[in-house]
Structure formats: C-alpha cells, structure tokens
Amino acid sequence: ILGMLDDVPTPLGFVITPVVGLLVDPPPFRPDAREVEEVFEVPLGVLTDPATFRDGGEREFMGRLYRLPEYHVAGRRIWGATARMVQLLLEAASAHP
C-alpha cells in the first residue's frame, strides 16, 4: 500500500475511500457487470496529458455540489467517481514527484 487519497462521496450517498497500492502480480479482475462496463489500463503518463482532460463543470444533486471531471483516452470516457479518483491521484502524484 502506497497511501490513501481523500474520500470521494457519490450522489447516491456512498463514500469511496481510495487506497493506492502496487500489485506485482495482479489477480484477474472480476468486475460486477451492474457497476463496471469495462476494465482497461491507462498509463499514468497518458492521463497527465492535458488533451485527455475535460472539465464537465459542476452539478448539484441533493444539495451537494459535485465537480464533473472527465478523461478521454483511446475512444473511452472516464467519468463520475472514477474520474474524481483519477484527479486526486494525479494531484497527489504531482505533489510528490
């Protein structure tokens, strides 16, 4: 385990606590089809390219304001809580090069 990022609240009331780690031999992924459309890898360096980032603005849901970052890579859109976690990871990585 390398560290933890800030909690990421979701509009449905869940709070995600991202834990960042390094897997030497990653296990096979078994995503829940109800929650995950696709599993794919993106090198961190690709996500630091400003051309991949889109600012989706802000949206209020149930009295809470949410930032809507998006990352567009190889025809795929990373959005929602996943994009917010990516943004936190990139901020942490740039603070500790």
C-alpha positions in Angstrom: 0.0 0.0 0.0 1.4 3.3 -1.1 -1.2 5.5 0.6 -4.8 6.7 0.7 -6.5 9.5 -1.2 -9.3 11.7 0.1 -12.7 10.2 0.4 -14.9 10.5 -2.7 -18.6 11.0 -2.0 -21.1 9.9 -4.6 -24.5 11.3 -5.4 -26.2 8.1 -4.2 -24.8 8.6 -0.7 -21.8 6.2 -0.9 -18.3 7.3 0.2 -15.4 5.7 -1.6 -12.0 5.6 0.2 -9.4 5.1 -2.5 -6.3 3.1 -1.5 -3.4 3.3 -3.8 -1.1 0.3 -4.0 1.3 -1.6 -6.2 0.5 -5.1 -7.4 3.4 -7.1 -8.5 1.2 -10.0 -9.8 -2.3 -8.5 -10.2 -5.1 -11.1 -9.8 -7.6 -11.5 -12.6 -10.3 -8.8 -12.4 -13.9 -9.9 -11.9 -16.0 -6.8 -12.3 -19.6 -6.7 -11.4 -21.4 -6.0 -14.7 -24.1 -4.0 -12.8 -21.4 -1.5 -11.8 -18.5 -1.8 -14.3 -18.9 -1.6 -18.0 -15.3 -2.4 -18.9 -11.8 -2.9 -17.3 -8.9 -1.3 -19.2 -5.5 0.1 -18.3 -4.3 3.6 -19.0 -0.7 4.6 -18.2 -0.5 7.4 -15.7 1.6 9.5 -18.1 -1.3 9.4 -20.6 -3.7 10.9 -18.0 -1.3 13.7 -17.2 -1.6 14.9 -20.9 -3.9 18.0 -20.7 -5.5 16.9 -24.0 -7.2 14.0 -22.2 -8.9 16.2 -19.6 -12.4 17.8 -20.0 -14.0 20.0 -17.3 -17.6 19.0 -17.2 -18.4 21.8 -14.8 -20.4 21.3 -11.7 -23.7 19.7 -10.9 -25.8 19.9 -7.7 -27.5 16.8 -6.5 -29.5 16.6 -3.3 -28.0 19.8 -2.0 -24.4 18.9 -2.7 -22.2 20.3 -5.4 -20.1 17.8 -7.5 -17.2 18.6 -9.9 -17.5 16.7 -13.1 -14.0 16.0 -14.5 -13.7 13.6 -17.5 -10.7 11.9 -19.1 -10.9 10.9 -22.7 -8.4 8.2 -23.8 -8.4 5.9 -26.8 -12.1 6.4 -27.5 -13.1 5.8 -23.9 -14.6 8.2 -21.4 -13.6 8.0 -17.7 -16.1 10.0 -15.7 -18.0 10.2 -12.4 -16.4 9.0 -9.2 -13.7 7.2 -11.2 -12.6 10.5 -12.8 -12.6 12.2 -9.4 -10.3 9.5 -8.0 -8.0 9.8 -11.1 -7.9 13.6 -10.5 -7.0 13.0 -6.8 -4.3 10.5 -7.8 -2.8 12.9 -10.4 -2.8 15.8 -7.8 -1.1 13.5 -5.3 1.5 12.3 -7.8 2.3 15.9 -8.9 2.7 16.9 -5.2 5.2 14.1 -4.6 7.2 13.6 -7.9 
